[in-house]
Amino acid sequence: MSESENDNEPKIADTKPAVLELEPGDYWWCACGRSSHQPFCDGSHKGTGLAPQKVTIDEKKRVALCNCKRTGGAPFCDGTHSSLKTP
């Protein structure tokens, strides 16, 4: 897995999704890959030009949130991680 040195490109936080059971409420999904609290934002995106994405959960449910930051259906995993090249 290679990471770009460009601060404006999301880093791959993991090559598998975060499967979580979430309670109703608002969450902020990390879109930059720099958060130490994946898959949620901790403010590490500041200065990168990238911003977290708000996720609203209306009822308790199990979700798979993208950790590779390459999904076409952000913030949810669409399986893109399975096509990423790893070293």
CNS distance restraints for C-alpha pairs under 8 A (distance, minus, plus):
assign (resid   1 and name CA) (resid  12 and name CA) 7.78 0.50 0.50
assign (resid   1 and name CA) (resid  84 and name CA) 7.37 0.50 0.50
assign (resid   1 and name CA) (resid  85 and name CA) 5.85 0.50 0.50
assign (resid   1 and name CA) (resid  86 and name CA) 3.94 0.50 0.50
assign (resid   1 and name CA) (resid  87 and name CA) 5.36 0.50 0.50
assign (resid   2 and name CA) (resid  86 and name CA) 7.18 0.50 0.50
assign (resid   2 and name CA) (resid  87 and name CA) 7.43 0.50 0.50
assign (resid   3 and name CA) (resid  11 and name CA) 5.87 0.50 0.50
assign (resid   3 and name CA) (resid  12 and name CA) 6.86 0.50 0.50
assign (resid   4 and name CA) (resid   9 and name CA) 6.70 0.50 0.50
assign (resid   4 and name CA) (resid  11 and name CA) 7.09 0.50 0.50
assign (resid   7 and name CA) (resid  48 and name CA) 5.38 0.50 0.50
assign (resid   8 and name CA) (resid  48 and name CA) 5.14 0.50 0.50
assign (resid   8 and name CA) (resid  49 and name CA) 5.88 0.50 0.50
assign (resid   8 and name CA) (resid  50 and name CA) 6.45 0.50 0.50
assign (resid   9 and name CA) (resid  32 and name CA) 7.15 0.50 0.50
assign (resid   9 and name CA) (resid  50 and name CA) 7.93 0.50 0.50
assign (resid  10 and name CA) (resid  31 and name CA) 6.65 0.50 0.50
assign (resid  10 and name CA) (resid  32 and name CA) 4.29 0.50 0.50
assign (resid  10 and name CA) (resid  33 and name CA) 5.53 0.50 0.50
assign (resid  10 and name CA) (resid  34 and name CA) 7.82 0.50 0.50
assign (resid  10 and name CA) (resid  50 and name CA) 7.78 0.50 0.50
assign (resid  10 and name CA) (resid  69 and name CA) 6.29 0.50 0.50
assign (resid  11 and name CA) (resid  32 and name CA) 6.02 0.50 0.50
assign (resid  11 and name CA) (resid  33 and name CA) 4.59 0.50 0.50
assign (resid  11 and name CA) (resid  34 and name CA) 6.51 0.50 0.50
assign (resid  11 and name CA) (resid  68 and name CA) 7.45 0.50 0.50
assign (resid  11 and name CA) (resid  69 and name CA) 7.07 0.50 0.50
assign (resid  12 and name CA) (resid  33 and name CA) 5.67 0.50 0.50
assign (resid  12 and name CA) (resid  67 and name CA) 6.68 0.50 0.50
assign (resid  12 and name CA) (resid  68 and name CA) 4.49 0.50 0.50
assign (resid  12 and name CA) (resid  69 and name CA) 6.03 0.50 0.50
assign (resid  13 and name CA) (resid  33 and name CA) 4.96 0.50 0.50
assign (resid  13 and name CA) (resid  34 and name CA) 7.04 0.50 0.50
assign (resid  13 and name CA) (resid  38 and name CA) 7.36 0.50 0.50
assign (resid  13 and name CA) (resid  67 and name CA) 5.39 0.50 0.50
assign (resid  13 and name CA) (resid  68 and name CA) 5.64 0.50 0.50
assign (resid  13 and name CA) (resid  69 and name CA) 7.48 0.50 0.50
assign (resid  14 and name CA) (resid  67 and name CA) 5.16 0.50 0.50
assign (resid  14 and name CA) (resid  68 and name CA) 5.38 0.50 0.50
assign (resid  15 and name CA) (resid  67 and name CA) 6.55 0.50 0.50
assign (resid  15 and name CA) (resid  68 and name CA) 5.43 0.50 0.50
assign (resid  15 and name CA) (resid  81 and name CA) 5.36 0.50 0.50
assign (resid  15 and name CA) (resid  82 and name CA) 7.46 0.50 0.50
assign (resid  15 and name CA) (resid  84 and name CA) 7.71 0.50 0.50
assign (resid  16 and name CA) (resid  66 and name CA) 7.43 0.50 0.50
assign (resid  16 and name CA) (resid  67 and name CA) 6.28 0.50 0.50
assign (resid  16 and name CA) (resid  68 and name CA) 6.97 0.50 0.50
assign (resid  16 and name CA) (resid  81 and name CA) 6.33 0.50 0.50
assign (resid  17 and name CA) (resid  64 and name CA) 5.67 0.50 0.50
assign (resid  17 and name CA) (resid  65 and name CA) 5.45 0.50 0.50
assign (resid  17 and name CA) (resid  66 and name CA) 4.83 0.50 0.50
assign (resid  17 and name CA) (resid  67 and name CA) 5.14 0.50 0.50
assign (resid  17 and name CA) (resid  68 and name CA) 7.39 0.50 0.50
assign (resid  17 and name CA) (resid  77 and name CA) 6.20 0.50 0.50
assign (resid  18 and name CA) (resid  38 and name CA) 7.98 0.50 0.50
assign (resid  18 and name CA) (resid  39 and name CA) 6.62 0.50 0.50
assign (resid  18 and name CA) (resid  63 and name CA) 7.96 0.50 0.50
assign (resid  18 and name CA) (resid  64 and name CA) 5.42 0.50 0.50
assign (resid  18 and name CA) (resid  65 and name CA) 5.12 0.50 0.50
assign (resid  18 and name CA) (resid  66 and name CA) 6.52 0.50 0.50
assign (resid  18 and name CA) (resid  67 and name CA) 6.51 0.50 0.50
assign (resid  19 and name CA) (resid  62 and name CA) 6.92 0.50 0.50
assign (resid  19 and name CA) (resid  63 and name CA) 5.61 0.50 0.50
assign (resid  19 and name CA) (resid  64 and name CA) 4.27 0.50 0.50
assign (resid  19 and name CA) (resid  65 and name CA) 6.37 0.50 0.50
assign (resid  20 and name CA) (resid  62 and name CA) 5.47 0.50 0.50
assign (resid  20 and name CA) (resid  63 and name CA) 5.48 0.50 0.50
assign (resid  20 and name CA) (resid  64 and name CA) 6.43 0.50 0.50
assign (resid  20 and name CA) (resid  65 and name CA) 7.79 0.50 0.50
assign (resid  21 and name CA) (resid  60 and name CA) 6.95 0.50 0.50
assign (resid  21 and name CA) (resid  61 and name CA) 5.39 0.50 0.50
assign (resid  21 and name CA) (resid  62 and name CA) 4.10 0.50 0.50
assign (resid  21 and name CA) (resid  63 and name CA) 6.29 0.50 0.50
assign (resid  22 and name CA) (resid  57 and name CA) 7.34 0.50 0.50
assign (resid  22 and name CA) (resid  60 and name CA) 5.56 0.50 0.50
assign (resid  22 and name CA) (resid  61 and name CA) 5.59 0.50 0.50
assign (resid  22 and name CA) (resid  62 and name CA) 6.22 0.50 0.50
assign (resid  22 and name CA) (resid  63 and name CA) 7.29 0.50 0.50
assign (resid  23 and name CA) (resid  57 and name CA) 7.01 0.50 0.50
assign (resid  23 and name CA) (resid  59 and name CA) 6.49 0.50 0.50
assign (resid  23 and name CA) (resid  60 and name CA) 4.40 0.50 0.50
assign (resid  23 and name CA) (resid  61 and name CA) 6.84 0.50 0.50
assign (resid  24 and name CA) (resid  56 and name CA) 7.42 0.50 0.50
assign (resid  24 and name CA) (resid  57 and name CA) 4.77 0.50 0.50
assign (resid  24 and name CA) (resid  58 and name CA) 4.95 0.50 0.50
assign (resid  24 and name CA) (resid  59 and name CA) 4.81 0.50 0.50
assign (resid  24 and name CA) (resid  60 and name CA) 5.40 0.50 0.50
assign (resid  25 and name CA) (resid  56 and name CA) 5.73 0.50 0.50
assign (resid  25 and name CA) (resid  57 and name CA) 5.28 0.50 0.50
assign (resid  25 and name CA) (resid  58 and name CA) 6.60 0.50 0.50
assign (resid  26 and name CA) (resid  54 and name CA) 6.73 0.50 0.50
assign (resid  26 and name CA) (resid  55 and name CA) 5.65 0.50 0.50
assign (resid  26 and name CA) (resid  56 and name CA) 4.47 0.50 0.50
assign (resid  26 and name CA) (resid  57 and name CA) 6.33 0.50 0.50
assign (resid  27 and name CA) (resid  40 and name CA) 7.30 0.50 0.50
assign (resid  27 and name CA) (resid  54 and name CA) 5.76 0.50 0.50
assign (resid  27 and name CA) (resid  55 and name CA) 5.04 0.50 0.50
assign (resid  27 and name CA) (resid  56 and name CA) 6.33 0.50 0.50
assign (resid  27 and name CA) (resid  57 and name CA) 7.93 0.50 0.50
assign (resid  28 and name CA) (resid  40 and name CA) 5.63 0.50 0.50
assign (resid  28 and name CA) (resid  41 and name CA) 5.69 0.50 0.50
assign (resid  28 and name CA) (resid  52 and name CA) 5.85 0.50 0.50
assign (resid  28 and name CA) (resid  53 and name CA) 5.49 0.50 0.50
assign (resid  28 and name CA) (resid  54 and name CA) 4.59 0.50 0.50
assign (resid  28 and name CA) (resid  55 and name CA) 5.97 0.50 0.50
assign (resid  29 and name CA) (resid  39 and name CA) 5.82 0.50 0.50
assign (resid  29 and name CA) (resid  40 and name CA) 4.51 0.50 0.50
assign (resid  29 and name CA) (resid  41 and name CA) 5.65 0.50 0.50
assign (resid  29 and name CA) (resid  52 and name CA) 5.44 0.50 0.50
assign (resid  29 and name CA) (resid  53 and name CA) 5.14 0.50 0.50
assign (resid  29 and name CA) (resid  54 and name CA) 6.26 0.50 0.50
assign (resid  29 and name CA) (resid  55 and name CA) 6.74 0.50 0.50
assign (resid  29 and name CA) (resid  65 and name CA) 8.00 0.50 0.50
assign (resid  29 and name CA) (resid  75 and name CA) 6.50 0.50 0.50
assign (resid  30 and name CA) (resid  34 and name CA) 7.65 0.50 0.50
assign (resid  30 and name CA) (resid  35 and name CA) 6.54 0.50 0.50
assign (resid  30 and name CA) (resid  38 and name CA) 6.79 0.50 0.50
assign (resid  30 and name CA) (resid  39 and name CA) 5.63 0.50 0.50
assign (resid  30 and name CA) (resid  40 and name CA) 4.82 0.50 0.50
assign (resid  30 and name CA) (resid  41 and name CA) 4.35 0.50 0.50
assign (resid  30 and name CA) (resid  42 and name CA) 7.74 0.50 0.50
assign (resid  30 and name CA) (resid  51 and name CA) 7.59 0.50 0.50
assign (resid  30 and name CA) (resid  52 and name CA) 4.89 0.50 0.50
assign (resid  30 and name CA) (resid  53 and name CA) 6.79 0.50 0.50
assign (resid  31 and name CA) (resid  41 and name CA) 7.83 0.50 0.50
assign (resid  31 and name CA) (resid  50 and name CA) 6.95 0.50 0.50
assign (resid  31 and name CA) (resid  51 and name CA) 6.34 0.50 0.50
assign (resid  31 and name CA) (resid  52 and name CA) 5.10 0.50 0.50
assign (resid  31 and name CA) (resid  53 and name CA) 6.67 0.50 0.50
assign (resid  31 and name CA) (resid  69 and name CA) 6.06 0.50 0.50
assign (resid  31 and name CA) (resid  75 and name CA) 7.86 0.50 0.50
assign (resid  32 and name CA) (resid  45 and name CA) 5.97 0.50 0.50
assign (resid  32 and name CA) (resid  50 and name CA) 5.98 0.50 0.50
assign (resid  32 and name CA) (resid  51 and name CA) 7.03 0.50 0.50
assign (resid  32 and name CA) (resid  52 and name CA) 7.29 0.50 0.50
assign (resid  32 and name CA) (resid  69 and name CA) 7.12 0.50 0.50
assign (resid  33 and name CA) (resid  38 and name CA) 7.60 0.50 0.50
assign (resid  33 and name CA) (resid  67 and name CA) 7.22 0.50 0.50
assign (resid  33 and name CA) (resid  68 and name CA) 7.51 0.50 0.50
assign (resid  33 and name CA) (resid  69 and name CA) 6.60 0.50 0.50
assign (resid  34 and name CA) (resid  44 and name CA) 5.71 0.50 0.50
assign (resid  34 and name CA) (resid  45 and name CA) 6.59 0.50 0.50
assign (resid  35 and name CA) (resid  39 and name CA) 7.56 0.50 0.50
assign (resid  35 and name CA) (resid  40 and name CA) 6.96 0.50 0.50
assign (resid  35 and name CA) (resid  41 and name CA) 5.62 0.50 0.50
assign (resid  35 and name CA) (resid  42 and name CA) 5.32 0.50 0.50
assign (resid  35 and name CA) (resid  43 and name CA) 6.98 0.50 0.50
assign (resid  35 and name CA) (resid  44 and name CA) 5.40 0.50 0.50
assign (resid  35 and name CA) (resid  45 and name CA) 7.50 0.50 0.50
assign (resid  36 and name CA) (resid  42 and name CA) 6.85 0.50 0.50
assign (resid  37 and name CA) (resid  41 and name CA) 6.62 0.50 0.50
assign (resid  37 and name CA) (resid  42 and name CA) 6.32 0.50 0.50
assign (resid  38 and name CA) (resid  67 and name CA) 7.27 0.50 0.50
assign (resid  39 and name CA) (resid  65 and name CA) 6.78 0.50 0.50
assign (resid  39 and name CA) (resid  66 and name CA) 7.30 0.50 0.50
assign (resid  39 and name CA) (resid  67 and name CA) 6.14 0.50 0.50
assign (resid  41 and name CA) (resid  52 and name CA) 6.30 0.50 0.50
assign (resid  45 and name CA) (resid  49 and name CA) 7.36 0.50 0.50
assign (resid  45 and name CA) (resid  50 and name CA) 5.96 0.50 0.50
assign (resid  45 and name CA) (resid  51 and name CA) 6.37 0.50 0.50
assign (resid  45 and name CA) (resid  52 and name CA) 7.79 0.50 0.50
assign (resid  46 and name CA) (resid  50 and name CA) 7.58 0.50 0.50
assign (resid  46 and name CA) (resid  51 and name CA) 7.93 0.50 0.50
assign (resid  53 and name CA) (resid  75 and name CA) 7.21 0.50 0.50
assign (resid  55 and name CA) (resid  75 and name CA) 7.54 0.50 0.50
assign (resid  57 and name CA) (resid  61 and name CA) 7.86 0.50 0.50
assign (resid  63 and name CA) (resid  76 and name CA) 7.44 0.50 0.50
assign (resid  64 and name CA) (resid  76 and name CA) 5.81 0.50 0.50
assign (resid  64 and name CA) (resid  77 and name CA) 5.65 0.50 0.50
assign (resid  65 and name CA) (resid  74 and name CA) 7.98 0.50 0.50
assign (resid  65 and name CA) (resid  75 and name CA) 5.69 0.50 0.50
assign (resid  65 and name CA) (resid  76 and name CA) 4.48 0.50 0.50
assign (resid  65 and name CA) (resid  77 and name CA) 5.29 0.50 0.50
assign (resid  66 and name CA) (resid  70 and name CA) 7.69 0.50 0.50
assign (resid  66 and name CA) (resid  71 and name CA) 6.51 0.50 0.50
assign (resid  66 and name CA) (resid  74 and name CA) 7.03 0.50 0.50
assign (resid  66 and name CA) (resid  75 and name CA) 5.81 0.50 0.50
assign (resid  66 and name CA) (resid  76 and name CA) 5.27 0.50 0.50
assign (resid  66 and name CA) (resid  77 and name CA) 4.35 0.50 0.50
assign (resid  66 and name CA) (resid  78 and name CA) 7.70 0.50 0.50
assign (resid  67 and name CA) (resid  77 and name CA) 7.79 0.50 0.50
assign (resid  68 and name CA) (resid  80 and name CA) 7.91 0.50 0.50
assign (resid  68 and name CA) (resid  81 and name CA) 5.95 0.50 0.50
assign (resid  69 and name CA) (resid  74 and name CA) 7.85 0.50 0.50
assign (resid  70 and name CA) (resid  80 and name CA) 6.45 0.50 0.50
assign (resid  70 and name CA) (resid  81 and name CA) 7.29 0.50 0.50
assign (resid  71 and name CA) (resid  75 and name CA) 7.39 0.50 0.50
assign (resid  71 and name CA) (resid  76 and name CA) 7.14 0.50 0.50
assign (resid  71 and name CA) (resid  77 and name CA) 5.89 0.50 0.50
assign (resid  71 and name CA) (resid  78 and name CA) 5.66 0.50 0.50
assign (resid  71 and name CA) (resid  79 and name CA) 7.26 0.50 0.50
assign (resid  71 and name CA) (resid  80 and name CA) 5.63 0.50 0.50
assign (resid  71 and name CA) (resid  81 and name CA) 7.71 0.50 0.50
assign (resid  72 and name CA) (resid  78 and name CA) 6.67 0.50 0.50
assign (resid  72 and name CA) (resid  80 and name CA) 7.80 0.50 0.50
assign (resid  73 and name CA) (resid  77 and name CA) 6.80 0.50 0.50
assign (resid  73 and name CA) (resid  78 and name CA) 6.31 0.50 0.50
assign (resid  79 and name CA) (resid  83 and name CA) 7.89 0.50 0.50
assign (resid  80 and name CA) (resid  84 and name CA) 7.06 0.50 0.50
